[in-house]
Amino acid sequence: MDATEGGRSARTSRRRALAAVGTGATALAGCVGFGGSVATTTTTSTGDDLAGTIHVAGSSTVYPVTVAVGNRFSKRHPEVTVSVTPTGTGGGFENFFCPGKAPLNNASRAIREGEREACADNGVDPLALRIATDALTVVVNEDADWVDCVTPAELGAVWREDGAETWRDVNSAWPDEPLDLYGPTTASGTYDYFSEAILGDSAHRSDYEGTEQDSTIVEGVSESTYGMGYFGFAYYDQNRDAVKALAIDDGEGCVAPSLDTAKSGAYTPLSRPLFVYVDRNALSRRLIRAFCRFYVEQAATDLAADIGYVPVSDEQAAANREALAAAIDAARTDAATTDSPDE
């Protein structure tokens, strides 16, 4: 098999994995809601010793990983439903996780101090489990033949408040045509990470098409010759025939986004860790303990790579297991002390 065939095979595998996420291919998928949001639900229908519903909110970037894990968990425990709602990282923390409406939150950035305080006010104690690494990807229209590589400074000129209006405003060699921009909303961890990595102390512009649906970004850019957007690598990899990814020159030459460059650290400054947060107190529930243990196990497999992210290292997998075991011990001790039921 030559390199082209190997790359095509890997992309096909990841597309199938994401397609399975979208349709619930390994289990019955439906649309349900909690707190007014739409969720993807995975469940099956025969007997098992675990039963109940697990609600997960948060990042749309981490969403396909958690849905895939949920599918596998439901196959093993058929009376369990895993309901995953793509609210954006910040939206999940604010509206579901910290208020105690969902015991887990997908996150494409670390929790902020203000969010920790909001959680604490509601008796929620967040534990971070790192589950993958992403190469946040900037995309343009396939016909944008004037650009293949950008610097962080050029991206900053495009995306900062009161920034460039035309491509030529950024680079005199580029067309004198208006920028047509698509990206995540302010509730998104991807928005937050991009802002911190690219814009620094500058504000992110607001005059763009904001959405929590990455498919909308793909559609917008693919239909606009002068379009640009950004999202997680998995969504680019699924749609690489529709949009073009830009390499980033952070001072060491142009580096394209890929699993290999994210893993090696060469793709800077847009490689980023991905997390699942669990409320430590919820670990007193047998169902939540079992799911978190299973998630940590799955994060150390090729599941993330099949979707389009870098799996955790052996060292990170061990750190996840150790942190989770300690949190479970503490939660079970607290539950026993307070006579709380261990579900």
C-alpha positions, -999 to +999 in steps of 0.1 A: +000+000+000+015+034-010+013+066+011-017+079-008-036+047-003-027+046+033-039+081+039-071+075+020-077+044+041-071+062+074-095+090+063-121+065+053-118+049+087-123+082+105-152+092+083-169+059+092-163+065+129-178+100+127-207+087+106-213+061+134-213+090+159-238+109+139-262+080+134-257+060+165-246+031+143-237+008+171-269+015+190-303+031+186-299+068+182-325+094+189-330+131+196-339+140+232-334+170+253-326+181+288-328+217+298-341+225+263-311+213+243-309+187+216-289+156+224-277+125+207-287+094+227-273+059+226-292+029+240-302-007+234-328-029+249-318-061+267-312-069+304-280-059+323-270-051+359-264-014+352-293+008+341-302+044+339-294+076+319-260+094+319-262+131+308-231+147+292-231+183+281-204+205+266-179+208+238-189+200+202-153+191+195-153+163+222-189+154+214-180+127+187-156+110+211-181+109+239-209+096+216-186+068+204-177+059+239-214+060+248-222+037+220-196+011+231-207+015+268-244+009+258-235-022+239-218-036+270-246-024+293-278-024+273-301-008+299-279+023+300-287+054+279-259+079+273-274+113+263-248+137+249-257+174+243-233+196+222-237+229+240-202+243+237-177+240+265-187+272+283-224+266+277-221+231+292-203+244+323-227+273+328-260+257+320-257+220+328-226+209+346-221+236+373-258+238+381-258+200+387-280+191+357-253+169+340-226+150+359-202+152+330-190+179+307-170+177+275-144+204+273-120+216+246-102+238+272-095+237+309-122+249+332-119+285+343-117+298+378-151+316+376-166+283+364-150+264+393-165+290+417-200+286+401-197+248+404-186+251+441-217+273+448-238+243+437-218+216+454-202+204+422-165+194+424-149+191+389-123+164+381-105+168+347-098+137+327-077+144+295-090+122+267-072+133+235-053+160+217-067+181+189-051+200+160-075+230+158-078+236+121-083+268+100-100+262+067-107+281+035-125+275+003-109+250-021-107+277-047-086+300-025-054+293-044-037+324-031-032+310+004-019+277+017-001+288+049-007+316+074+011+330+104-005+336+138-001+373+131-021+370+099-048+350+116-049+377+143-054+404+117-084+384+103-101+375+136-095+404+160-121+430+167-119+458+142-096+436+121-092+432+084-122+437+061-106+422+029-080+396+022-057+423+009-058+441+042-040+411+057-015+404+029-010+427-001-006+396-024-041+384-015-073+394-033-090+427-027-122+409-017-142+409+015-135+382+041-164+359+047-160+344+082-175+314+100-167+301+134-179+289+168-199+310+193-187+325+225-200+295+244-174+273+226-141+261+241-128+262+205-136+299+204-119+304+238-088+284+228-084+301+194-088+336+210-062+329+236-037+313+212-041+337+183-055+369+197-039+371+231-052+403+248-072+414+217-109+407+215-124+383+190-144+400+163-182+395+165-191+403+129-189+367+117-213+338+113-212+321+147-226+286+153-222+255+175-227+233+144-194+226+128-213+213+097-226+249+093-190+262+092-181+236+066-211+245+045-205+283+047-168+281+038-173+255+010-199+278-006-179+310-003-148+316-024-135+341+001-146+322+032-126+312+063-135+292+094-120+271+122-129+240+142-115+207+155-094+186+132-119+157+132-144+178+114-119+189+088-108+153+082-144+143+076-148+171+051-114+175+035-130+171+001-152+202+007-127+227+023-089+233+024-069+233+056-042+260+061-008+252+074+005+274+102+039+291+102+047+298+139+083+307+131+097+273+121+081+270+087+047+259+075+032+230+094+000+214+083-026+202+109-025+164+113-025+137+140+012+134+137+020+171+140-003+175+169+012+145+187+048+157+181+040+193+191+051+207+158+017+221+150+018+253+171+001+272+186-032+254+177-026+219+192-047+216+223-058+191+250-093+178+251-111+169+284-141+153+300-150+167+334-169+147+360-184+159+392-164+141+419-196+138+440-214+120+412-188+092+415-207+079+445-231+065+418-221+031+405-233+040+370-212+071+368-181+053+382-185+025+356-189+050+327-159+070+338-137+040+342-148+028+308-141+062+292-106+063+306-100+029+292-113+039+258-092+071+257-061+049+257-073+030+226-074+040+189-110+053+193-099+090+193-076+084+163-105+067+144-125+099+149-096+123+141-078+131+174-046+120+190-051+094+217-036+100+252-001+087+259+005+058+282+016+082+309-015+103+306-037+072+306-020+061+339-025+096+353-062+095+344-066+061+361-049+072+392-068+105+395-101+087+389-094+059+414-086+085+441-117+105+434-139+073+434-124+063+468-131+097+482-167+098+468-175+064+482-161+073+516-182+105+517-213+086+506-208+060+534-203+088+560-235+106+550-255+074+544-260+085+507-272+056+485-246+040+463-266+036+431 
